[in-house]
Amino acid sequence: MIALVIKLGIGFIIAILSFFSFLKTKAKLGIWLLIIILPVYSTKFLGKAGDIFTIEFSDILLAAIILPLLLREIVLSKKFGKTIPKEISNILPIFLIYFSFVFLTIFWTKDIFLTFRELIIITVYGFLFFIPLLTISRWDRKDLQSTILLIILVGLIVTTLGIFQVILPNLSIIQSTQPGFPTGTFTETNWYANLLILTGCWSLFALKSQRKSLKGLSAINLLLLLIGIYLAKSITGLIGFFYLFFLFFIYFLTKKPLFCIFLIFVFLISMLIFPSYFTGFTEPLGEISALSQGEISENMKIRSVQLLTSFQLIQDNPFGQGAGTWEPVMKQVTGQELGPFGWINGILLEQGILAFLVWLIFIISCLAMIIKSYILTKRWETKAALFSLIWLLITGLPHPMYYMNFFWFYMGFSVATALVVKREFIKEKINLNS
């Protein structure tokens, strides 16, 4: 009880700070608090199923920031006549239609409590997407770059924490939940690797920035990121490494093909001469190689059960088993407590094909806004926004990224970045022509 009071007290202080920050037009403090808090959250919103009194500390903090921010939007709209940008007003109805289809599953769900709980979570997800989008889209490019700097700094801290968890565990502030592997502030290595690649996308393109502090911090983050991925020894991290290298090649080395070939040659030769130093990159390949030879690891067995069983359940009920009921439904069929395989399977199984189709339209609309801004401006911020969102969608195929708070926030942040850069670009063009 005392711990809960302390948590609520801290949440109240954060709420006061964020509220006064949000009363100012830019509300930078509130958004920055969100960026700092999101990596230290738990995926549970109300604790274990059936226990509505176990409230995660991070969710108290999220509510303490989101609710004042929502109140701020209401106050500003009435006081100053603020209107929602057209691009945002176009995708808001799509999200509401999606939510409506999810809500309908409450009428045939196998567990009303879990579905109701999931509806609350999706509501929070919606706030995490739209509130930063509404706020950041009104900023200028300078404020946007300062926020990107903070994102990279947070990524650097989480990366360093993961490195300490493996190399110097006794000096680590937070111990790894998977001893011998970095987890940072998360519960497993894959989430750690996902955040590293996400912030790596912003760091990579920030090397094109004119701000020396942004370029310097980005270079440091990318170097430590490679160490973090190496220590993670995960397939997700390895795919992310190749993803970043591909982007680096396309946008930095296309004019220097010989240099690129030289780098690849040195890397391959080094792997052959010093194989023990590259185990962090080669071990994940061993699992894939074993699979091609018919040898299935325990991890692959679990994933194959998740995938094949979910396909059967989707065919049995294409309108969804009920939002939030993946685990009990899978346990009933397989006897195992298995989480969602990925965002495609998760949405189809729980929410149904109609919700999934509307969700796809929502995602495509977000990508379209970013791509339009990218084609028009060619600014590094829009490149980072586009490829960081693409990474979230790619890594969500085998992992349930849909259920991660930072997935929704950074999706909204990417769209907001595109809107800010596009508006500032048009403004510069008008000033030049006048």
ZAZAPA-100304 format. One record per atom (N, C-alpha, C): residue in one letter; x, y, z. Coordinates in steps of 0.1 Angstrom, whole numbers, plus 2048, in hexadecimal, padded with zeros to 3 digits. Layout:
BEGIN
AXYZ/...
% end
This chain:
BEGIN
M8087F4800/M800800800/M80980D800/I81380C808/I81C818809/I82381A7FB/A82780F7F5/A82E8107E8/A8248167DE/L8178127DE/L80E8187D5/L80C8277D7/V80C82B7E4/V80A8397E7/V8168417E2/I82283B7E3/I82E8427DE/I82D8437CF/K8298397C8/K8288397BA/K81E8437B5/L8138437BC/L80884D7B8/L80D85B7BB/G81585D7C6/G81A86A7C9/G82486F7BF/I82D8677BA/I83686A7AF/I82E86D7A3/G8248657A0/G81C867794/G815875794/F8108797A0/F8098857A2/F81389179F/I81F8907A4/I82989A7A2/I82C89C793/I82E89078C/I83089077E/I824896776/A81889377B/A80C899775/A80C8A8776/I8108AD781/I8108BC783/I81A8C277A/L8268BC779/L8318C2770/L82C8C1762/S8278B675E/S8238B5750/S8178BE74C/F80E8C0756/F8038C8753/F8078D7751/F8108DC759/F8148E9757/F81D8EB74B/S8248E0748/S82C8E073B/S8228E072F/F8178D9730/F80E8D8725/F8068E5723/L8058ED72D/L7FD8F972C/L805903722/K812901721/K81A908717/K81790270A/T8189096FF/T8159046F2/T81D8F86EE/K82A8F86F1/K8328ED6EB/K8328E16F4/A8308E2701/A82F8D770A/A83B8CD708/K8478D2707/K8538CA705/K8558C1711/L8548C671D/L8578BE729/L84F8B172A/G8428B2727/G83A8A6728/G83E89C71E/I84189F712/I845896708/I85389070C/W85C898711/W869893715/W868889721/L85E88C72A/L85C882735/L85787572F/L84F875725/L84A86971F/L855861719/I85E868712/I86A86170B/I87385B716/I874861721/I87D85C72C/I876850733/I869850735/I86284673C/I85F83A734/L85C83B727/L85883071F/L861823720/P86E825720/P877819720/P87681172D/V871817738/V871810745/V86380C749/Y85A80973F/Y84D805742/Y84B7F6742/S8407F1747/S83D7E3746/S8317E173C/T8317D6735/T8267D472B/T8197D2732/K8197CF73F/K80C7CD746/K8067DB749/F7F97DD747/F7F37E974A/F7ED7E9758/L7E67DE75B/L7E07DD768/L7E57D1770/G7F17CE76E/G7F77C2775/G7F37B576F/K7F27AB777/K7EE79E773/K7DF79E770/A7DB795767/A7CD794763/A7C5791770/G7BA799772/G7B179777E/G7B579F78A/D7C17A578A/D7C67AC795/D7C67BB791/I7BB7C2793/I7B97D078F/I7C07DA798/F7C57D57A4/F7CB7DE7AD/F7DB7DF7AB/T7E07D77A3/T7EE7D77A0/T7F17E0795/I7F47ED797/I7F67F778D/I8057F978B/E80A7F777F/E8197F977C/E81D80777E/F82880A784/F82D817786/F82E81F77A/S83381976F/S835820763/S82882575D/D81D81D75F/D81082175A/D80A82C761/I80E82D76E/I80A839776/I810845770/L81D84476D/L82484F767/L81F853759/L81C849751/L81684B744/L809853745/A80084E74E/A7F3855751/A7F5863756/A80086575E/A803872764/A80787C759/I80C87774E/I811880743/I806881738/I800876735/I7F687672A/I7E987E72D/L7E487B739/L7D788273D/L7D889173D/P7E3897744/P7E58A6743/P7E78AB735/L7EE8A372C/L7F08A771F/L7E28A7717/L7DA89D71A/L7CC89D714/L7C48A9718/L7C58AC725/L7BE8B872A/L7C48C5724/R7D18C5722/R7D78D171B/R7D18D370D/E7CF8C8706/E7CA8CA6F8/E7BC8CF6F9/I7B48CB703/I7A68D0704/I7A68DF708/V7B08E3711/V7B18F1716/V7B58FA70A/L7BF8F6703/L7C48FE6F8/L7BA8FF6ED/S7B28F56EA/S7A88F56DF/S79D8FF6E2/K79A9006EF/K78F9096F3/K7949186F5/K7A19196FA/K7A69266FD/K7AC92D6F1/F7B39266E8/F7BA92C6DD/F7B49276CF/G7AA91F6D0/G7A491B6C3/G7AD9126BB/K7B590A6C2/K7BE9016BC/K7B78F66B4/T7BA8F36A8/T7B48E96A0/T7BD8DD69E/I7B88D269C/I7C08C6698/I7C48C768A/P7D18C5687/P7D68C5679/P7CE8BB671/K7CD8BE664/K7C58B665B/K7CA8A865A/E7D78A665A/E7DC899658/E7D9890664/I7D8896670/I7D588E67C/I7C688B67C/S7BE895679/S7AF893679/S7AB88966E/N7B4886664/N7B187C65A/N7B386E660/I7BD86C668/I7BF85E66D/I7B885B67A/L7B4866682/L7AC86368E/L7A085B68C/P79785D682/P78C855680/P78F84667D/I79B844676/I79F837673/I7A282F680/F7A9836689/F7AC82F696/F79F82D69E/L79683669E/L7898346A5/L78182869F/I781827692/I77B81B68C/I78180E690/Y78F80F690/Y796803694/Y7937FF6A3/F7928096AB/F78F8076B9/F7818016BB/S7788066B2/S76A8016B2/S7697F26AF/F7717EE6A5/F7717DF6A2/F7777D76AE/V7817DD6B4/V7877D66C0/V77D7D56CB/F7757E06CD/F76B7E06D8/F7617D66D6/L75D7D36C9/L7527C96C6/L7567BB6CB/T7637B86CC/T7667AB6D1/T7627A86DF/I75E7B36E7/I75A7B16F4/I74D7A96F5/F7467A86EA/F7397A16EA/F73A7926E8/W74678D6E3/W74877F6E2/W75577A6E7/T75C7826EF/T76977F6F5/T7677736FF/K77276C701/K77276170B/K775766719/D77977371A/D77D778727/D77A787727/I76F78C72C/I76B79A72C/I7757A3733/F77A79E73E/F7837A6746/F7907A973D/L79679F737/L7A27A172F/L79F7AA723/T7937A971D/T7907B1712/T78E7C0716/F7877C1721/F7857CF726/F7927D572A/R79B7CD730/R7A97D2733/R7B07D6727/E7AF7CE71C/E7B67D170F/E7B07DE709/L7A37E070A/L79E7EC705/L7A47F970C/I7A67F7719/I7AC802720/I7BB80471B/I7C27F9719/I7D07FA714/I7D0801706/I7C77FD6FD/I7C78026F0/I7C38116F0/T7BB8156FA/T7B88236FC/T7C582B700/V7CD825709/V7DA82B70C/V7E382C700/Y7E38216F8/Y7EB8216EC/Y7E782D6E3/G7DA82F6E1/G7D583A6D9/G7DA8476DE/F7D98496EB/F7DE8556F1/F7ED8576EE/L7F584C6F0/L80384C6EE/L80784F6DF/F7FE84C6D6/F8008506C8/F7FC85E6C5/F7EF8626C8/F7EA86E6C4/F7EE87B6CC/I7F08796D9/I7F48856E1/I80288A6DD/P80C8826DC/P8198876D7/P81888C6C9/L80F8866C1/L80D88A6B3/L8078986B3/L7FD89B6BB/L7F78A86BC/L8018B26C1/T8088AF6CB/T8118B86D1/T81D8BB6C9/I8258B16C4/I8318B36BD/I82F8B96B0/S8248B66A9/S8218BB69C/S8208CA69C/R81F8D16A7/R81E8DF6A8/R82C8E66AB/W8368DD6AD/W8438E26B0/W84B8E76A3/D8568EE6A6/D85F8F169B/D86A8E769A/R8728E8690/R87D8DE68D/R8878DD698/K88A8E969E/K8948E96A9/K88F8E16B5/D8838E36B9/D87D8DB6C4/D87D8CC6C1/L87A8C96B4/L8798BB6B0/L8878B56B1/Q8928BC6AD/Q89F8B66AD/Q8A48B56BC/S8A08BE6C4/S8A38BC6D3/S89D8AF6D8/T8918AC6D4/T88A8A06D9/T8918946D3/I8958946C6/I89C8896C0/I8A98876C8/L8B08926CC/L8BC8906D4/L8B98896E1/L8AE88C6E7/L8AA8856F4/L8A78766F1/I8A18736E6/I89E8656E3/I8AB85D6E1/I8B48636DA/I8C185D6D8/I8C985B6E6/L8C88656EE/L8CE8646FB/L8C8859704/V8BB858704/V8B484D70B/V8B8840705/G8B983F6F8/G8BE8326F2/G8CC82F6F6/L8D48396F7/L8E28386FB/L8E383270A/I8DB838712/I8DB834720/I8D6825722/V8CC82171B/V8C781471B/V8D180A715/T8D780E70A/T8E2806704/T8ED80470E/T8F280E714/T8FD80D71E/T8F980572A/L8ED80672E/L8E87FE739/L8E97EF736/G8E57EC72A/G8E57DE725/G8F37D8724/I8FD7E1720/I90B7DD71F/I9107DA72D/F90D7E3736/F9127E1744/F90C7D474A/Q9007D0746/Q8F97C474C/Q9017B8748/V9087B873D/V90F7AC738/V91E7AD73C/I9247B8739/I9337BA73C/I9367BC74A/L92F7C5751/L9317C975F/L9247C8767/P91F7BC768/P9117BA76F/P9117C077D/N91C7BF784/N91C7C4792/N91B7D3793/L91E7DA788/L91D7E8788/L9107ED782/S9087E477C/S8FC7E8775/S8F17ED77F/I8EB7F877C/I8E07FD785/I8D47F4785/I8D17EF779/I8C67E5778/I8CB7D8772/Q8C87CD779/Q8CE7C0775/Q8C57BB769/S8CC7B3760/S8C57AD755/S8BB7A275A/T8B07A2753/T8A6797756/T8AA78A74F/Q8B378B746/Q8B977F73F/Q8C877F741/P8CD77A74D/P8DB77B750/P8E4776744/G8EE77E741/G8F777B736/G8F3782729/F8E7788729/F8E378F71D/F8DE79D722/P8DF7A7719/P8DA7B571D/P8CB7B671B/T8C47BB725/T8B67BE724/T8B37CD726/G8BD7D472B/G8BB7E372E/G8B07E5738/T8A67EC735/T89B7EF73E/T88F7E673B/F8917DC732/F8867D472D/F8877C6734/T87D7BE731/T87C7B0737/T8837A672E/E8867A9722/E88D79F71A/E8967A670F/T8A079E70A/T8AA7A3701/T8A47A96F4/N89A7A26EF/N8947A76E2/N88F7B56E3/W8887B96EE/W8837C66EF/W88F7D06F0/Y8997CC6F7/Y8A57D46F8/Y8AB7D76EA/A8AC7CC6E2/A8B17CE6D4/A8A87D66CB/N89B7D56CD/N8917DD6C6/N8937EC6C8/L8957F06D5/L8967FE6D8/L8A48036D3/L8AE7FB6D3/L8BB7FF6CE/L8BA8026BF/I8B47F96B7/I8B37FC6A9/I8AA8086A6/L89F8096AE/L8978156AC/L89E8226AE/T8A58236B9/T8AD8306BC/T8B98306B2/G8BD8246AD/G8C88246A3/G8C482B696/C8B8829692/C8B282F686/C8B383E687/W8AF844693/W8B0852695/W8BE857695/S8C784F69C/S8D585369D/S8DC85368F/L8D9849687/L8DF84767A/L8DD853671/F8D0858670/F8CD863668/F8D087066E/A8D187067C/A8D587D682/A8E488067F/L8EB87767A/L8F987A676/L8F988566B/K8EE886664/K8EC89165A/K8E889E65F/S8E689F66C/S8E28AB673/S8ED8B6673/Q8E98C2674/Q8F28CD675/Q8F78D0683/R8EF8CA68D/R8F28CC69B/R8FD8C269F/K9088C86A4/K9148C06A8/K9118B66B3/S9098BB6BD/S9058B36C9/S8FD8A76C4/L8F48A96BB/L8EC89E6B6/L8F48946AE/K8FD8996A6/K90689069E/K90F8886A7/G91588F6B1/G91F8886BA/G91887D6C2/L90C8806C8/L9058776D0/L90186B6C8/S8FD86E6BC/S8F88636B3/S9038596AF/A90F85F6AD/A91B8566AA/A91E84D6B5/I91E8536C2/I92184B6CE/I9178406CF/N90A8446CD/N8FF83A6CF/N90082F6C5/L9048326B9/L9058276AF/L91081D6B2/L91B8236B7/L92781A6BB/L9238116C7/L91C8166D1/L91880E6DC/L90D8056D9/L9058096CF/L8FA8016CA/L8FF7F46C4/L90A7F46BD/L9107E86B7/L9147DE6C2/I91A7E46CD/I91E7DB6D8/I9127D56DF/G9077DD6E1/G8FB7D86E7/G8F57CD6DE/I8F57CE6D1/I8EF7C46C8/I8F87B86C9/Y9057BA6C9/Y90E7AE6C9/Y90B7A66D6/L90A7AD6E1/L9087A66EE/L8FA79F6EF/A8F07A56E8/A8E379F6E8/A8E27916E2/K8EA78F6D7/K8EA7826D1/K8DC77D6CD/S8D47866C8/S8C77836C4/S8C57856B5/I8BB77D6AF/I8B877E6A1/I8B378C69E/T8AA7916A8/T8A579F6A6/T8B07A96A5/G8BA7A86AE/G8C57B16AD/G8CD7B06A0/L8CF7A469C/L8D77A268F/L8CF7A7683/I8C27A5683/I8BA7AB678/I8BB7BA678/G8BA7C0684/G8BB7CE686/G8C87D4682/F8D37CC685/F8E07D0680/F8E17D1671/F8DC7C766A/F8DC7C765B/F8D37D2656/Y8C87D565D/Y8BF7DF659/Y8C67ED65A/L8CD7F0665/L8D47FC666/L8DF7FD65C/F8E67F2659/F8F17F2650/F8EC7F5642/F8E07EF63E/F8DA7F2631/F8D6800630/L8D180663A/L8CE81563A/L8DA81D638/F8E5819640/F8F282063F/F8F781F631/F8F681462B/F8FB81261D/F8F381A613/I8E681A614/I8DD82160B/I8DF83060B/Y8E0836618/Y8E0844619/Y8EE84A61C/F8F884261E/F905848621/F910842618/L90F836613/L91A83060C/L91782E5FD/T90B8315F8/T90882F5EA/T9128365E1/K9178425E5/K9218495DD/K92F8445E0/K93083A5E9/K93E8355EC/K93D8265EC/P93A8205E0/P9388115DF/P9458095E3/L95080E5DF/L95D8075E2/L9608075F1/F95D8125F7/F95E812606/F95580860D/C949808608/C93F7FE60D/C9447F060C/I9487ED600/I94D7DF5FD/I9597DC606/F9627E6608/F96D7E4611/F9697E161F/L95F7E8624/L95A7E6632/L9547D7633/I94C7D3629/I9477C6629/I9527BB629/F95C7BE621/F9677B461F/F96E7B362C/V9717BE633/V9797BE640/V9707B764A/F9637B964A/F95A7B3654/F95A7A4652/L95979F646/L958791643/L96678A646/I971790643/I97E78B645/I98078A654/S97C79465C/S97E79466A/S976789671/M96A78666B/M96277B671/M96976E66F/L97076C664/L976760661/L98375E669/I98A76966B/I997768673/I995768682/F98B770686/F988771695/F97976D697/P975761695/P96775D697/P96275F6A5/S96B75D6AF/S96675E6BD/S96276C6C0/Y9677766B9/Y9637846BC/Y9567886B6/F95077F6AD/F9447836A6/F9397796AA/T93A7736B5/T92F7696B9/T9227706BB/G92277D6C0/G9167846C2/G90E7856B5/F9157856A9/F90E78669D/F90B779696/T91476F699/T913762692/T90A75869A/E9097596A7/E9007506AF/E8F27516AA/P8EC75C6A8/P8DE75D6A3/P8DC756696/L8E775668D/L8E6750680/L8E6741682/G8EC73C68D/G8EC72D690/G8DE727691/E8D572F698/E8C872A699/E8C172968C/I8C3733683/I8BD733676/I8C372866D/S8D072666E/S8D671B667/S8D170D66B/A8D070C678/A8CB6FF67E/A8BD6FC679/L8B5707678/L8A7705673/L8A6700665/S8B070665C/S8B070264E/S8B46F364D/Q8BB6ED657/Q8BF6E0657/Q8B66D665E/G8AA6DC662/G8A06D4669/G8A16D3678/E8AB6DA67E/E8AC6DA68C/E8A56E7692/I89B6E469A/I8936EF69F/I8966F16AE/S89A6FE6B2/S89D7016BF/S8907026C7/E8917036D5/E8857046DD/E87E7116DA/N88571C6D8/N87F7296D5/N8777286C8/M87D7216BE/M8767206B1/M8697176B2/K86A70D6BB/K85F7046BD/K85370C6C3/I8567156CD/I84C71D6D3/I8467266C9/R84E72C6C1/R8497366B7/R84172F6AC/S8457236A8/S83D71C69E/S82F7186A4/V82F7146B1/V8227116B7/V81971E6B8/Q81F7296BB/Q8187366BB/Q8127396AE/L81A7386A4/L81673C696/L80B733690/L80E725691/L80471C68B/L7F771B692/T7F871C6A0/T7EC71C6A8/T7E37286A6/S7EA7346A5/S7E37406A3/S7DC740695/F7E273B68B/F7DC73A67E/F7CF73267E/Q7CF727686/Q7C371E687/Q7B872668E/L7BC72D699/L7B27346A1/L7AC740699/I7B4746691/I7AF751688/I7A574B67E/Q7A8740679/Q79E73A66F/Q791736676/D793731683/D78772D68A/D77E73968D/N784745690/N77C751693/N78275D68C/P77F760680/P78676B679/P78277967F/F778779688/F77478668E/F77B78969B/G78478069F/G78C7826AB/G78677A6B7/Q7907756BF/Q78C76E6CB/Q7897776D7/G78C7846D5/G78A78D6E0/G7977946E3/A7967A26E3/A7A27A96E6/A7A87A56F4/G7B67A36F4/G7BD7A0700/G7BC792705/T7B77896FC/T7B577B701/T7BE7716FA/W7C97766F4/W7D376D6EE/W7D87626F7/E7DD765702/E7E375B70B/E7D9750710/P7CD754715/P7C474971A/P7BF74170E/V7BD747702/V7B873F6F7/V7C37366F2/M7D073A6F2/M7DB7316EE/M7DD7266F8/K7DB72A705/K7DD720710/K7D371570F/Q7C671970B/Q7BC70F70A/Q7BE7056FF/V7C570A6F4/V7C87016E9/V7D56F96EB/T7E07006EF/T7ED6FA6F0/T7F16F56FE/G7EA6FB708/G7EE6F8716/G7FA70071B/Q7FF709712/Q80A712716/Q805721716/E80C72871F/E809737720/E81273E716/L80D74070A/L815747700/L8107556FD/G81A75E6FB/G81676C6F7/G81476D6E8/P80F7786E4/P80D77A6D5/P81A7786CD/F8187736C1/F8247706B8/F82977D6B2/G8207866AE/G8237936A8/G81679B6A6/W8187A76A1/W80C7B06A0/W8027AB696/I8067A568B/I7FC7A0681/I7F4794688/N7FB78A68D/N7F377F693/N7EC78469F/G7F178D6A7/G7EB7916B3/G7DE7986B1/I7DE7A16A7/I7D27A96A4/I7C77A069D/L7CC797694/L7C278E68D/L7BC785697/L7C477F6A0/L7BE7756A9/L7B577C6B3/E7B97876B9/E7B178D6C4/E7A67966BF/Q7A979E6B5/Q7A07A96B1/Q7987A66A4/G79D79D69C/G796799690/G79B7A0683/I79679B678/I79B79F66B/I7967AD668/L78A7B266D/L7867BF66A/L78E7C9671/A7917C767E/A79A7D0685/A7A87D067F/F7AD7C567A/F7BA7C4674/F7BA7CC667/L7B07CC65F/L7B07D3652/L7B07E2655/V7A87E765F/V7A87F5662/V7B57F9668/W7BB7F0670/W7C97F3676/W7D37F566A/L7D27EC660/L7DB7EE655/L7D97FB64E/I7CD7FF64C/I7CA80C646/I7D081864E/F7CF81665C/F7D5820665/F7E4821663/I7EB815663/I7F9815661/I7FE81A654/I7F7817649/I7FA81C63C/I7F882B63B/S7EE830642/S7EC83F642/S7F7846649/C7FC840654/C80884665B/C814846652/L81683A64B/L822839642/L821843637/A815845631/A81384E626/A81685C62A/M812860636/M81586E63A/M82487063B/I82B866640/I83A867642/I841867634/I83C85E62B/I84285D61E/I84086A616/K834870617/K83287D610/K83B888615/S83D888622/S847892628/S85588F623/Y858883623/Y86687F61F/Y869882610/I85F880607/I8608835F9/I8628925F7/L85A89A5FF/L85A8A85FD/L8668AF603/T86B8AA60E/T8758B2616/T8838AB614/K88489E614/K891897613/K89989A620/R89389E62B/R89A8A1637/R89E89563E/W8A9895646/W8AD88964D/W8A3885658/E89C88E65D/E89288B668/E887882662/T882884656/T87887C650/T87D86E64C/K88986E648/K88F860646/K890858652/A89485E65D/A89485766A/A88685366F/A87D85C66D/A86F859670/A86A84D668/L86C84D65B/L867842653/L86D835656/F87A834657/F881827659/F880822668/S87E82B671/S87C82767F/S86E820680/L864826679/L857820679/L857813672/I85E812667/I85F80665F/I8657FB668/W86F7FF670/W8767F5679/W86C7F0683/L8647F9689/L85A7F4693/L8507EA68D/L84C7EC680/L8437E3679/L84A7D6676/I8567D7672/I85E7CA66E/I8607C267B/T8657C8685/T8687C0692/T85B7BC699/G8507C2695/G8437BE69B/G83D7B1694/L8437AC689/L83F7A0683/L84179468B/P84D792691/P84E78669A/P84C78A6A9/H84C7976AC/H84A79B6BA/H83E7A46BC/P8377A36C7/P82B7AB6CA/P82E7B96CD/M8347C06C3/M8377CF6C5/M82A7D76C7/Y81F7D26C1/Y8127D96C3/Y80F7DC6D2/Y8147D36DA/Y8107D36E9/Y81B7DB6F1/M8247E26EA/M82E7EA6F1/M82A7F96F0/N82B7FF6FC/N82780E6FC/N8308166F3/F83D8136F2/F84681C6EA/F84381A6DB/F83D80F6D7/F83A80D6C9/F8308186C5/W82681A6CD/W81B8246CA/W8218326CA/F8298356D5/F82E8436D6/F8378466CA/Y84083D6C7/Y84A8406BC/Y8438406AE/M8388386AD/M8318396A1/M82B84769F/G82584C6AA/G82085A6AA/G82B8646A8/F8368626AE/F84186B6AD/F84686C69F/S847861698/S84B86068A/S842869681/V835867683/V82C86F67B/V82D87D67E/A82E88168B/A82F88F68F/A83C895689/T84788D689/T853892683/T851896674/A84A88D66D/A84889065F/A83F89D65D/L83689F666/L82D8AB665/L8358B7668/V83D8B7672/V8458C3676/V84F8C666B/V8568BD665/V8608BF65B/V8598C464E/K84E8BF64B/K8468C363F/K8418D1640/R83C8D564C/R8378E264E/R8428EC64E/E84D8E9655/E8598F2655/E85F8F4647/F85F8E963F/F8648EA631/F85C8F3629/I84E8F262A/I8458FA622/I847909626/K84890B633/K84A918638/K85791F633/E862917632/E86E91C62D/E86D91F61E/K866917616/K86491A608/K85C926606/I85292860E/I84993560D/I852941610/N85A94061A/N86294C61E/N86D94F613/L87294460D/L87B947602/L87594D5F6/N8689495F3/N86194F5E7/N85B95C5E9/S85A9605F6/S85496D5F9/S85E9795F9/
% end
